[in-house]
Amino acid sequence: MKVIQLPQIDVSPLESLQGDERNNFVGNNIYGLISAVLGQEVAPRITGMLLDESAVNFSQLLTDSQYFSGKVFEAHSLWMNSQGKAQ
């Protein structure tokens, strides 16, 4: 699995944000990375899948490149399978 290197992200706002504000903060920080690796066509879908997944640890998602990469490629694989497309 390719590891997507995360930039240094200040995750302290996560403690005070909730709901849509929290999702927007996380989404704004990961969308560009996902788009750069998987393309603009699927980036909105994959970002949305990660934000909707209750089992995703947002703090870890923004600070741990291995965790982030695993979740991104897992979501991409699920989406591809749902579209009937093989990787």
C-alpha positions as CSV (number, residue, x, y, z in Angstrom):
1,M,0.0,0.0,0.0
2,K,1.2,3.5,-0.9
3,V,1.5,5.8,2.1
4,I,0.2,9.3,1.6
5,Q,2.3,11.7,3.6
6,L,0.3,14.1,5.7
7,P,1.4,17.6,6.2
8,Q,1.7,18.9,9.8
9,I,-1.9,19.7,10.8
10,D,-3.0,21.4,14.0
11,V,-5.7,19.1,15.3
12,S,-6.5,21.2,18.5
13,P,-9.7,22.7,16.9
14,L,-11.2,19.2,16.8
15,E,-11.7,19.3,20.6
16,S,-14.1,22.2,20.3
17,L,-15.8,21.5,16.9
18,Q,-18.9,19.4,16.5
19,G,-21.2,18.2,13.7
20,D,-20.8,20.0,10.4
21,E,-18.1,22.3,11.6
22,R,-16.0,19.3,12.7
23,N,-16.6,17.5,9.3
24,N,-15.7,20.7,7.4
25,F,-12.5,21.1,9.3
26,V,-11.5,17.4,8.6
27,G,-12.7,17.5,5.0
28,N,-10.9,20.7,4.2
29,N,-7.7,19.1,5.5
30,I,-7.9,15.8,3.6
31,Y,-9.7,16.6,0.4
32,G,-6.6,18.0,-1.4
33,L,-4.5,15.0,-0.4
34,I,-7.1,12.6,-1.6
35,S,-7.6,14.5,-4.9
36,A,-3.9,14.5,-5.5
37,V,-3.6,10.8,-5.1
38,L,-6.9,9.5,-6.5
39,G,-8.0,12.3,-8.8
40,Q,-10.7,15.0,-8.6
41,E,-13.4,12.7,-9.9
42,V,-13.5,10.4,-6.9
43,A,-12.1,12.8,-4.2
44,P,-15.5,14.2,-3.1
45,R,-16.9,10.7,-2.8
46,I,-13.9,9.3,-0.8
47,T,-13.8,12.3,1.5
48,G,-17.5,12.0,2.2
49,M,-17.2,8.3,2.9
50,L,-14.5,9.0,5.5
51,L,-16.5,11.8,7.1
52,D,-19.6,9.6,7.3
53,E,-17.8,6.6,8.8
54,S,-18.3,6.6,12.5
55,A,-15.4,4.2,13.1
56,V,-12.9,6.8,11.7
57,N,-10.8,8.5,14.4
58,F,-10.5,12.1,13.0
59,S,-7.5,13.0,15.1
60,Q,-5.6,10.0,14.0
61,L,-6.8,10.5,10.4
62,L,-5.2,14.0,10.4
63,T,-1.9,13.0,12.1
64,D,-1.0,9.4,11.2
65,S,0.0,8.9,7.6
66,Q,-0.4,5.1,7.8
67,Y,-3.9,5.3,9.3
68,F,-4.9,8.0,6.8
69,S,-3.6,6.0,3.8
70,G,-5.3,2.8,5.0
71,K,-8.7,4.5,5.4
72,V,-8.4,6.3,2.1
73,F,-7.5,3.1,0.1
74,E,-10.1,1.1,2.0
75,A,-12.8,3.6,1.1
76,H,-11.6,3.7,-2.5
77,S,-11.7,-0.1,-2.8
78,L,-15.3,-0.2,-1.3
79,W,-16.4,2.5,-3.7
80,M,-14.8,0.8,-6.7
81,N,-16.4,-2.5,-5.8
82,S,-19.8,-0.8,-5.4
83,Q,-19.4,0.6,-8.9
84,G,-18.5,-2.8,-10.3
85,K,-15.0,-1.7,-11.2
86,A,-11.9,-3.8,-10.4
87,Q,-8.9,-1.9,-9.2
